[in-house]
Amino acid sequence: MSAYTLPPISSISGLSNNSKIELLNHLFEPCEVLQKILLTNVLGSENAKFYSTYKQFIEVSRKELLEYLKLEKSSPQYDENISKIISAHPRLGANKSKIGNLSIHSQKEQQSLLQASREESEKLSDLNNLYESKFPGLRYVVFVNGRSREVIMANMVERIRRNNIGLEKVDSINAMCDIALDRAKKLGAKL
């Protein structure tokens, strides 16, 4: 999938900032806002934390992102930053020409969705459009984990009908962290 290998978990607090950013970009989608939050509060030297597993590191990252989400109510900047973090993930089933370059991880994770029939692709595109109009600034994020297009689209419809942007943000952050756990495992980490 990728020539990148995760560094030993015991060494991540001592990595250079560029190496930490590379690590975050492989576990999560590249996003400057996410990088800043996690570099400062999870990987920062002033907060030097030593993690015994990548699972522990990702769960601390999840907690930090969910805490950041709570701050959102205090400032429009927080709301914009949460949107940037969530929208760093590509649309489900969208081809490269419509969303720019997919990360190597997203390409692999979305392989089955990218091979949909024209009808399924159009339905997924319509659902993406509906979701994004219902929740401006967000993108539907879910841990696919081998689930079929039909199951994913049913979940998407359910979340659109639920019509709760606060829960969408929480579900998206949790999905991003579930994806990061899966990526860590695929990159050789023992969770």
ZIPESUL-V907632 format. One record per residue. RES is the residue in three letters. OMEGA is omega as a letter, one per 30 degrees, with the letter a starting at -180 (NA if undefined). Layout:
# ZIPESUL-V907632
res:RES omega:OMEGA
res:RES omega:OMEGA
This chain:
# ZIPESUL-V907632
res:MET omega:a
res:SER omega:l
res:ALA omega:a
res:TYR omega:l
res:THR omega:l
res:LEU omega:l
res:PRO omega:l
res:PRO omega:a
res:ILE omega:a
res:SER omega:a
res:SER omega:a
res:ILE omega:l
res:SER omega:a
res:GLY omega:l
res:LEU omega:l
res:SER omega:l
res:ASN omega:l
res:ASN omega:l
res:SER omega:l
res:LYS omega:l
res:ILE omega:l
res:GLU omega:l
res:LEU omega:l
res:LEU omega:l
res:ASN omega:l
res:HIS omega:a
res:LEU omega:l
res:PHE omega:l
res:GLU omega:l
res:PRO omega:a
res:CYS omega:a
res:GLU omega:a
res:VAL omega:l
res:LEU omega:l
res:GLN omega:a
res:LYS omega:a
res:ILE omega:a
res:LEU omega:l
res:LEU omega:a
res:THR omega:a
res:ASN omega:a
res:VAL omega:a
res:LEU omega:a
res:GLY omega:a
res:SER omega:l
res:GLU omega:l
res:ASN omega:a
res:ALA omega:l
res:LYS omega:l
res:PHE omega:a
res:TYR omega:l
res:SER omega:l
res:THR omega:l
res:TYR omega:l
res:LYS omega:l
res:GLN omega:l
res:PHE omega:a
res:ILE omega:l
res:GLU omega:l
res:VAL omega:l
res:SER omega:l
res:ARG omega:a
res:LYS omega:a
res:GLU omega:l
res:LEU omega:l
res:LEU omega:l
res:GLU omega:l
res:TYR omega:l
res:LEU omega:l
res:LYS omega:l
res:LEU omega:a
res:GLU omega:a
res:LYS omega:a
res:SER omega:a
res:SER omega:l
res:PRO omega:l
res:GLN omega:l
res:TYR omega:l
res:ASP omega:l
res:GLU omega:l
res:ASN omega:l
res:ILE omega:l
res:SER omega:l
res:LYS omega:a
res:ILE omega:a
res:ILE omega:a
res:SER omega:l
res:ALA omega:l
res:HIS omega:a
res:PRO omega:l
res:ARG omega:l
res:LEU omega:l
res:GLY omega:l
res:ALA omega:l
res:ASN omega:a
res:LYS omega:a
res:SER omega:a
res:LYS omega:a
res:ILE omega:a
res:GLY omega:a
res:ASN omega:l
res:LEU omega:l
res:SER omega:l
res:ILE omega:l
res:HIS omega:l
res:SER omega:l
res:GLN omega:a
res:LYS omega:a
res:GLU omega:a
res:GLN omega:a
res:GLN omega:a
res:SER omega:l
res:LEU omega:a
res:LEU omega:a
res:GLN omega:a
res:ALA omega:l
res:SER omega:a
res:ARG omega:l
res:GLU omega:l
res:GLU omega:l
res:SER omega:l
res:GLU omega:l
res:LYS omega:l
res:LEU omega:l
res:SER omega:l
res:ASP omega:l
res:LEU omega:l
res:ASN omega:l
res:ASN omega:l
res:LEU omega:l
res:TYR omega:a
res:GLU omega:l
res:SER omega:l
res:LYS omega:a
res:PHE omega:a
res:PRO omega:l
res:GLY omega:a
res:LEU omega:l
res:ARG omega:l
res:TYR omega:l
res:VAL omega:l
res:VAL omega:l
res:PHE omega:a
res:VAL omega:l
res:ASN omega:l
res:GLY omega:l
res:ARG omega:a
res:SER omega:l
res:ARG omega:a
res:GLU omega:l
res:VAL omega:l
res:ILE omega:a
res:MET omega:l
res:ALA omega:l
res:ASN omega:l
res:MET omega:l
res:VAL omega:l
res:GLU omega:a
res:ARG omega:l
res:ILE omega:l
res:ARG omega:l
res:ARG omega:l
res:ASN omega:l
res:ASN omega:a
res:ILE omega:l
res:GLY omega:l
res:LEU omega:l
res:GLU omega:a
res:LYS omega:l
res:VAL omega:l
res:ASP omega:a
res:SER omega:l
res:ILE omega:l
res:ASN omega:l
res:ALA omega:l
res:MET omega:a
res:CYS omega:l
res:ASP omega:l
res:ILE omega:l
res:ALA omega:l
res:LEU omega:l
res:ASP omega:l
res:ARG omega:l
res:ALA omega:l
res:LYS omega:l
res:LYS omega:l
res:LEU omega:l
res:GLY omega:a
res:ALA omega:l
res:LYS omega:a
res:LEU omega:NA
